[in-house]
Amino acid sequence: MDFETIKQEMAKRGISRKEMSELSGVSQGSLSGFFTGKTKPSKETLAKLSKALEEPDKKPVTFDPRYSPHLLTEAARALGQSPKSVRAWIRNGSCSWGCCIRHSTSSRTTFMVDREEFYRQYGIILEIPGKDVSDEKSRDAV
């Protein structure tokens, strides 16, 4: 497969350069050079890229869009609790609307809130900070 075909397949499947780098083992810097035309991929590199496209099940894990790490503070405010308390509930598994993910490369943990489940349980709509919720409400009303 030539690089132009690889680019077209990536676009068609919605695979970013970062994801292709993770799938193929080809660095993001090399991919950038190929995309800009500054460098040309070797036959071996083309083979790696082609093979990555042949294995769609290896696409990197993406998060469910219902979950957002930006909603933790909003959830805490809605419940009259501190974010620290809400993180403890999520870590202990005491709520069905949250999850936490421990990063393998650091000691950090990301806490996420499922806004749909939170709404089902409490009847409170959590707004994602910086997002105009009126657009979403009007879309849902149609």
Backbone hydrogen bonds, N-H to C=O, Kabsch-Sander energy under -0.5 kcal/mol:
donor,donor_aa,acceptor,acceptor_aa,energy
6,I,2,D,-1.9
7,K,3,F,-2.7
8,Q,4,E,-2.1
9,E,5,T,-2.6
10,M,6,I,-2.6
11,A,7,K,-2.3
12,K,8,Q,-2.6
13,R,9,E,-2.2
14,G,10,M,-0.9
14,G,11,A,-0.5
15,I,10,M,-2.6
16,S,14,G,-0.6
20,M,16,S,-2.6
21,S,17,R,-2.5
22,E,18,K,-2.1
23,L,19,E,-2.6
24,S,20,M,-2.8
25,G,21,S,-2.3
31,L,27,S,-2.3
32,S,28,Q,-2.4
33,G,29,G,-1.9
34,F,30,S,-2.1
35,F,31,L,-2.7
36,T,32,S,-2.2
37,G,33,G,-0.9
38,K,33,G,-1.1
39,T,33,G,-1.6
46,L,42,S,-2.6
47,A,43,K,-2.0
48,K,44,E,-1.9
49,L,45,T,-2.5
50,S,46,L,-2.7
51,K,47,A,-2.5
52,A,48,K,-2.0
53,L,49,L,-1.5
54,E,50,S,-1.2
55,E,51,K,-0.7
55,E,52,A,-0.6
58,K,55,E,-1.9
59,K,56,P,-1.5
67,Y,64,D,-1.9
68,S,113,V,-1.7
71,L,68,S,-1.0
72,L,69,P,-0.8
75,A,71,L,-2.9
76,A,72,L,-2.5
77,R,73,T,-2.5
78,A,74,E,-2.5
79,L,75,A,-1.8
80,G,76,A,-0.6
80,G,77,R,-0.9
81,Q,76,A,-2.9
86,V,82,S,-2.0
87,R,83,P,-2.7
88,A,84,K,-1.9
89,W,85,S,-2.2
90,I,86,V,-2.4
91,R,87,R,-2.9
92,N,88,A,-2.3
93,G,89,W,-0.6
93,G,90,I,-1.0
94,S,89,W,-2.4
98,G,95,C,-0.6
99,C,112,M,-2.2
101,I,110,T,-2.6
103,H,101,I,-0.5
103,H,108,R,-2.6
106,S,103,H,-0.6
110,T,101,I,-2.7
111,F,109,T,-0.5
112,M,99,C,-3.3
113,V,68,S,-1.9
114,D,97,W,-3.2
115,R,66,R,-1.6
115,R,113,V,-0.9
118,F,114,D,-2.3
119,Y,115,R,-2.1
120,R,116,E,-2.3
121,Q,117,E,-2.2
122,Y,118,F,-2.7
123,G,119,Y,-2.7
126,L,124,I,-0.6
131,K,128,I,-2.2
133,V,131,K,-1.0
135,D,132,D,-0.8
136,E,132,D,-0.7
137,K,133,V,-2.6
138,S,134,S,-2.3
139,R,135,D,-1.9
140,D,136,E,-2.4
141,A,137,K,-1.6
142,V,138,S,-0.7
142,V,139,R,-0.7
